[in-house]
Amino acid sequence: MGRMPAVALTFRPDDAEFFAQVPARAAVFAIRGEQGTEPYVSKTSNLKRRLLRLLAPGEERSRLLNLRTVARTVEFMLTGSDFESQLRLYRALREAFPKTYGERLRLRFPPLIKYNLDNPYPRAYVTHRVSSLKGKSVYFGPFATRAAAEKYLNDSLDFFKLRRCDFEIHPDPAYPGCVYSEMKMCLAPCFAGCTDDEYRRETERVAAYLESAGRSLERELADEREKASAELAFETAAAVHARVEKIAEVGRERPEIARRLDQLNGLVVQPAAEAGAVALFPLAHGMMGEPLMFHVEQSGGKMQSMESRIQEVLAQIEPPRAHSALELMENLAILKRWHFRSMKLGELFLTDEKGELPLRRVVRGVSRVFKGEKAEVDLSTTAAREYWLARARAQQEEKP
């Protein structure tokens, strides 16, 4: 079962006590036959019920899958959440079926923004693939949908003059250009409308914008607005202020999780299969690590605050690393599938600009997950505001 400390049970068709040893709980499991045969690997919300269906005596001429005659051992590991089940199933299938696990899982890779810095004339575009872990190009994501990623990127590029064409640039003054160059929305390197240094400076501005989620451009325009106000150029200051507000509006289109992938670090808190605990899944560079159990209620020993105990547990974490671009995309697909659900168990906490976790928020989140309470709503996101506005309108309409 991969890196899972699985429970292994020997199965014999004549063993009447076998099913009494199986818990009726969520688990990832593997049914194995003779050596060299293909195992059956899956996840379930009720292990006992699933094994009864697969291993109990079947009805004659039934078309349902029954492994009673070929099964020899059953391995399983209990899981505390669907997120954990999906992650452990992915790792188990990846080990059992290294050539076909992708087809079995049918993971849908999330949309990302790729800023292609390997090209002499960089551009940004939406993709579903990380081409390589090496090179200069950087990726931002994940986004919920391709449409959301494209809207955010297109609205963001309106603030700059970066090229949007997808062909190789060979500066030629005879080239006619495109509509963006005619509208003065591109520096037009295609017909040598700018120098290489000018395009490089614009490239750096776009990189700073994407990495800071728009704050770099906000600061740049804020300085410009203050300068215009000091010179009593109030119309210019008002125009700049309108651009600042537009940047803030566009920034709300970008979910908090959509970060530069090598800076996508944090912690996922999930219910645990173990009683009295929650599972802490480290997130490092977009990769999910093995969970650590955190026992919420302290028993015996020196009394410590929950914050200090969480810090001690987090200090044991070994940050996971992707061995390939494909492995990174697969981890992002699992994370994205869980994170963008309208209803989900568990919470995600991302590191700040200094790379530090918001420990006080983590403590409250651990308590909520342990008690089964709903997560805090982040009103800074457009989706959250729309939800609460719709809810308020519905409550208003219900009043007589």
Phi, psi and omega in degrees: 000035179071225181272009182286133172282072191283154171273132180245128179238136175279134181249129173230129182306333182268005181273103183287342183267359186301311186290341177290339180274353186261124179283150177270065184223168180293141183197163166251135188218162176222131174255120184246144177255215177296154180303134180096348178270160183281129179282161173256115184240131181199180174234158182206155175272347179215100186296315183299315181297318181293318181291327176297322180290324185272332189241346178287160179304127182272161177285146180296135179068014176288143180265001178286146180296130177222125185250017187302320186279344183249342184289140177237321178222154175234123176249141178208158172223127179291145179233153184262351184202163177293328177300313179295320179299315181295319180293317181288324176297318178303314183289324179292316179293324180297325179280320184284325184228071186299338181263338187236003185299328180297320178292325180290323183277327182054049178288138178257112183293139183283155175288140179230158169261122177258126174256100188280094180267359176281341178277142179298337176237084188302152173213164179242141179203166182268138180215164174248012184226139166265114187288326182196151175277352178256175179095176184270339185299147179236154183236146179232133180162192001274157173254161182291317182220162177295322180299319180294319180294317181293321179295315179298316182294314181296318178295325180289317182293342176296340179276354186230181180236041177279147181292150178241358179289158185247013179257166179289134183270125172230092188313123181216115181302339181278349181291135186287344182082194182219184184296328180293321178291323178295327180272007180060035178253008179213143178286353174056060175293343182298323177245032177058041178283355178210165175276164178298325179294321178296318180291324178297318179296321178293323176300317180294323178295319179294318178300316180295322179298311182294321183287331181260008182057037175093350185293328180297318180287325176300316179295319180299315180286329178297319176296319179295322179293317179296321179295317179296320179295319179296330180269009179062023176269074189291328178294318177296318179297321179294320179295319179293320179298322178297323178292322178299317179295324178294321178298317179297322179296315178295322180301329179288348177282343184263118179295153182301327184287342182282086182240172170300129191300323180285358175242013179274085184238148178172208185212131174255125180255125183229156171301148182251153175290334181280134182296141177075016185220164168237160180258129179254114180257115178288142175242119182223120179057034179084359182257140177268133179261176177292141183285152172244138179278132175240116179278118187291314182270123181281136180230119177071174178072190181289129181288131180228157175289156179297325181298316180291325178291323177295320177301319179296320179292317182295332179293342180276351186287132172260113185303129179287153179228141178281136177268347179204162177297325180296317179298320177298315181296324180293319177295319178295325179296318179293317179297315181296319181301320180283313191296323186266013173290146177290327177233120181212155174268147176091170182221154179244134176234123182258153180287159178272190183297336179271001181081018182253143177282146175283085191299324179295320176293323178297318179301313179295322179294320177300317180296318180294315180297318180297321181274352181078024179273164180286152179287159174296145178266127179273103183285000179280348181266147180299318182298319181293318180297318180296323179297311183290328175294317178296321179294319179296319179296319180297318179294325179293321181291333181286340181289141181291000000 
